[in-house]
């Protein structure tokens, strides 16, 4: 009996009390659900600032706003900006597109893909050829493609329960469609929007021309899913129809922007760094409330909860608002560059970039030992219906972050509705539910608390 009592005291003194952790997580969730700032901060980002495409006035305002929020919160020991040069792509006038059949015009919604070149001032008119994949494009070859507009119409696969799997599988046509089509003499590319729902919202996103010379690049745009269905149906009935589209986007020189960083100095091992963040930039069709305003304010809330609970982390906590995830990833690259230069030791990195929906768990990049350790905490999260701890991608801005030994995590909200809004004009503040957003912030804070307490 004496040995058991001594062991219990030792375990408790080391902070391994299951009851203590249960109580701490309960306090974290209580704070996030009753005393959170994140929903109000998201409202300001969305409705007072609006879209935050890299190099835009909105992005500049967002940097100032989040820095001010960090400074005024009193949660950080240090707040600072990290300089990063970012691309500045400008959409220009609203795009126009229509299907032309025997003198009749059928208007369809499109938007230029980020990084695309413009059409001529008079637009592009040509016959259109539908393909389902880059492989089919290669099989058709220049003989059938030259002088035409290529229409990439592979939908996201509805059979996948995890929506991000479908997004990744279909994404190559958006990322590389124009580049590959130009090799066969195409004069333009139109890509089906990456979402499950049939609607009239074209979804933006980046495209890349790789190392193709500028004179060989062709304009490319996304078409709404309803528009894609109409175009495909009309092509089956009228294979020789023509398609017209016009866009006036352009690329300017790189401009100076910033990552915004707030730091809480660790009380025991300040040289060990835990980073949590989201990307501050967004596409320009809407407010980027889910992508990724939600992740930014949830990350800010981690520090707010710790402050309200008077929790002093053992390790240094950094909250980072990354710039330029959407069309370059330069904020994450700069953070990693300076981390290496300063010989910093990151033990844990977390990103929230999957929307503000109900949290379900985490996607973890970890060795087996660390992964199993985090899996053992699963029972602590089950009262909050957090049940999914899987190995997988942590996040785009932290993917290249390296240290001697590091675990990376991505918050995994329910993914079923995310692509209804992703990169589209309906990604606005009213699409985000307050409680779902706050539950996500609490879930992030809870895992960071456990990592901070027990290490990796």
N, C-alpha and C positions, 0 to 999 in steps of 0.2 A: 504493500500500500504506500509506504514511504517513497519507494522508487518511482511509482506512478505519479505521485504528487509532485515530486521534484521535476520529473519529465514534463508534466503539464505546465509548471511554472516556467521552465526553460522555453518550451514551445511558444507559450503566450508572450514571453519577453522578446522573442525573436520576431513577433508579429505574424505568426502563422495561424492565428486563431480563426477558424472558419466563421464563427459567430461574429467576430470583429469585422471581417470582410463583408459579411451579409449586411451588417448594420451600416457600414460605410457606403456600400452600393445603394442601400435604401435611402441614405441621406443625399447621395449624388442625384438619384432620380427625383427625389422630392424637390431639391433645389432647382433642377432643370425644368420641372413641370410647374413650379409655382413662382419662381423668381428669375426667370430667364430674360435676357435682353435680345436673344438671337432673332426672334420674329420681328421685333421693332427695327432691328438693324437691317434685316432683309427687306423690310418695307421701304426703308430709306434708299438702300442700294437700288432697288427695283423701280420705285416710283419717283424718287427725286433725282436719281442719277441716270438710270436707264441702262442701255447697252454699254458694254465696256470693251469693245474690240481693241486689241493692242494698237497703241499709237493714237487713239481717239481722245477727244476731250472727256468722254465718259470714263475712260480708263484713268486719266489723270485725276479726275475728281474722286474716283474710288480709292486711289492711293492716299490722297489727302484725308478722306473720310475715315478709312480704316486705321490709319496712323493716329488720327485724333481720338478715335474710339479706344484704341489701346492705351494712349496716354491718359485719357480721362478716367479709365476704368480703375486705376490704382492697383491692377492685378500684376503688373510687370515691373521688374527691376530696371529694365532697359528696353527702349523702343527705337528702332532705327530703320533706315531705308538701305536697300542693296541695289546699286545701279546695274541696269541691264539694258543693252540695246535691243530693240524689238522691231520687227517688220511693220510697215504701215500699208495695209491694203485697203482701198476705198471702193465701196460698192458703186457709187455714182447713182444715176437715175434708176428708177424702178424698171425692172426687166419686162420684156414683152415677148409673148410667144403665141403662135396659133398653128393649127393644122389646116392646110388648104386642100380642098377636094372639089374639083370642077367649079372653081370660082367661089365656093363657099368657105368661110373662115370659122373655125371652132377655136375659141380662146382657151388656153390652158395655163395654169399657174406655174411659174418657174422662178428660180433665184440663182444667180451666179454662184458657183462654188468658190470658196475662198482661195485666192491665189491665181484664179483664172485670169486670162487676158480678156479684153473686150472684143466684141464683134466690130466690124466696120460700122460707120455711122448709119448706114442703110440696113444693117443687120445681115444675117445669113439665111439664105433660102436654098434648100436642096432636098433631094429625095432622102428618105430615112430608112435605115436598116436596123431591125431589132435583133439583139443578141442576149443570151442569158449569162455569158461568162467571158472572161478574158481568153480562155481556151477556145471557145467558139469563134471569137474574133480572129484568132490566129489561124484557125482552120479555114475561115472564109477567105482570108488573104486580100491583097491589094486589088485583085481583079474585080471583086464584088464590093469593096469598100471605098475605093478611091472616088473622091468627089461627093461623097454622101455624108450625112450626119448619122453617127452611130448612137443607137438608143439602147442603153444598158437597162434591162428590165427584170433582173433577178430579184424577187421579193425576199425579205427576211423570212427565214424558215420558221413557220408557226409551230412546228413540232417540238422545238426546244422549250423546256420549261424556263430555263435561265435565259432571259432575253438578250443578255450580253453575248452569249454564244452566237445567236442569230445575227447580231449586229457585226461581230467580228467576221463571220463567214461571208457576209454580203458586202463588207466594206471595201474590198479590193477594187470594185468597179468605180466607187467614188474617188478613192485615193489615186488610182492609176489608170482609170478608163481613158481619159483624154490623152495621156502620154502614150498608151499602147495604140489607141486608134489613129493617132497622128503618124505612126510608123507605116500605116497602110494607106495613107493619103486621104484620110477623112478630113472634112472641113469643119466639123464640130462634134461635140458629144453631149448627150442628154442622159442623165442618170436618175433612175427611180429613187425617190426619197426613202431613207432608211427608217421606216417605222411600220408597225403592224397594221395600224388603223387606216381605213380608207377615208381620206379627208382632202381638203383643198389647200393644205399648208405645205409648200415646198420646204424641205429641210436643208439648211446650209451645212457646211463642213469643209474641211480643207482638201485640196487636190494638189498633186505634185507632178511637175514635168520632168523631174530628175535632171539629167544632164543634156536634155534635148535643146538644141540651139533655139534662140528666141524666135527666129523667123519660121521655125517649123511647128511652133505651138499653136494649138487650136482652142477656141473658146469652149467652155463647158459649163453646164448648168444642171441643177436638180429640178425635177418635175414632181409635182405632188402625186400621191398615190392614186387619187381619182383621175388626175390628168394622164398618168401612165396607163391606167386601165382603158381610158377613152382612146388614147393613141394606139395601143396594142389592138384593140377591137377594130378601129378604123383601118389599120394596116392589113389586117386579115381580109377585110372587105375590099380594100383599095391599095394593093401593094405598091402602086406608083405614086401615091400621094406625096405632097411636099410639106416640109415643115419649115417654119420661120421663127427665128428668135433674135433678139437684140438685147445687148447689155453693154454698159459703159464703164465697167470697173477698171481700176488701174492701180499700179504699185508705185508708192513713193519711196524715198530713201528711208533707211532705218532711223528710228528716233529713240531718244533716251526715255526709259521708264524705270520702274522699280519693283522689286519684291519688298513687301512690308513685313517687318519682323518684330515680334515682341518676345522678350526673354525673361524667364523666371530662373534665377540662379539657384542651383542645387545646394542643399544644406550639408550633404555628406560627401557626394562624389560629383562636384560641379563639372568636372572634365567629361563626364558621360552625358550625352545629349539625347533627349527625346524630342522629336519634331512632329508636329501635327499641323495639317494645313489643307487648303483648297486653292483653286486658281481664281484669281480676281478678274481676269479677262473673260469676255463672253462674245458670242456672235452678235451681229448687229441687227438681226431681224426683230428681236424683242429684248426683254430685260435680263435674260439669263438667270432667272430666279432659281430654277432647279440646277442649271448647268452654268456656273457653279456657285451662284450666290449662296445657296444652301450650305455647301461645304465650307465656305469661308466663315459664315456666321456661327456655324456649329463649332468650328475650330476656336473662334474667339470665345465661345461659351465655355470651353474647357477651362480656360484661365479664370473666367468669371465664377464658375462653380468652386474651383479650388480656393479662390479668395473668400467667397462667402462662407465656406466651411472651415476657413483658417487652416487649410492643409498646406504644409510646407514640403514640397517634393525633395527627395534625396538627390535626385539627378536634375540637371538643368532641363527645363522645358522651353521649347521654342514653338511659338505659333507663327506660321508663315503663310502670307498671302502671295502665292506665286503668280507672276505675270507671264502671259503669252503661252499658255498651254495649248490653246486652240489652233494656232497657226504658226507653230515654230518650236515650242517647248524650251524657249531660251531662259525662262525664269528658273526652271529646274536645273538646266545645264549650268547656269551661273552659280546657283547655290552649291552644287557639287564641286564646281571649279574652285570656289573660295574655301569650301570645306577641306579639300585636299591641300590647298595652299597653306591653310592655317593648321594643318595636321589635326583636325578635329576628330573626335571619336563619337560617332552616333551608334547608340545601342538599339534604338527603335524609331521607326518612322511610320506615321499613319496619314492617310489621305482620305478625304471624303469628296468623291467626284462621281457619284451615281444617283444624285437627286435627293430630295428631302422627304422621301417616302418612309413608311414604317420600317425601322431597322429589323433585319433578320439575323445578322451575325457579321462575320469578318472573313475576308479572303486573305490568306497569310503566305508570305514568302519567308520560310524559316527552315532551318535544319530539323531533323526528326526530334531531337531532344527538346528544342524550344517549342516546336509545334505541339508535342505531347503535353508539355507543361501548360501551355495555354488551353489545350483541350480539357485539362483537369479542372479548369475554372468554369467550365461550361455550366455546371449546376448552379453557380452563383447568378448566372444570367437567365436561367430558365423561368424564374418568376416574372420576368419582363418579356417573355416570349421570344428571347434571343436564343436560337438553337443551332445556327449554321456556322461551324468553324471548319473551313476547308482550306486546302493549299491552293494558291492561285495568285493572280496579279494584285499587287498592292496599290499601284496608281502611277499615272504617267509622269508626274512631277518628281516622284521619289524613286522611279524605276532604276535610275543610274547612280543613285546615292550609294557610296561604298564606305565601309569601315572594316576593321579587323573582324568583327562579328556583329551582324545587325539582323534584326527581324523587321519586316515591313508588313503593314496591314492596310487593307482597304475596307472601309465600312461598306457592308452589303445591305442596302435597303431592298424592299420588295421591288422587283424590276419590271413588273407587268405593264405599268403605265408610263414608265420613264420615256420610252421612245415615241409616245404620243406628243411629247413636248420638246424633245432633244433637238437643239439647233433650229427651232421653228419659231414662227411669230406668235405662238400661243404660250411660250415659256415665260409666263408673267406671274406676278406675285399672287394673284388669286388662284393659281394652280397649286400652291403650296399649302398644306394643312399645318396649322400651328402645333398641334400636339405631336404629329408625326415628326416634324422638324426637331422639336424639343427632346423627344425620345431618342432620336439619333445622336443629339449632342450628349445626352446622359450616357448612352452606350459607349461612345468614344471616350468620354471622361473616365468611365469605369475601367475600361481596359488599360488606359494610360496609368491610372492609379495602381492597378495590380502590377503592371510592368515596373513602375517606379518603385514599388514596395519590395518586389521579389526578384527583379532583374530578369535576364534572359538566360 
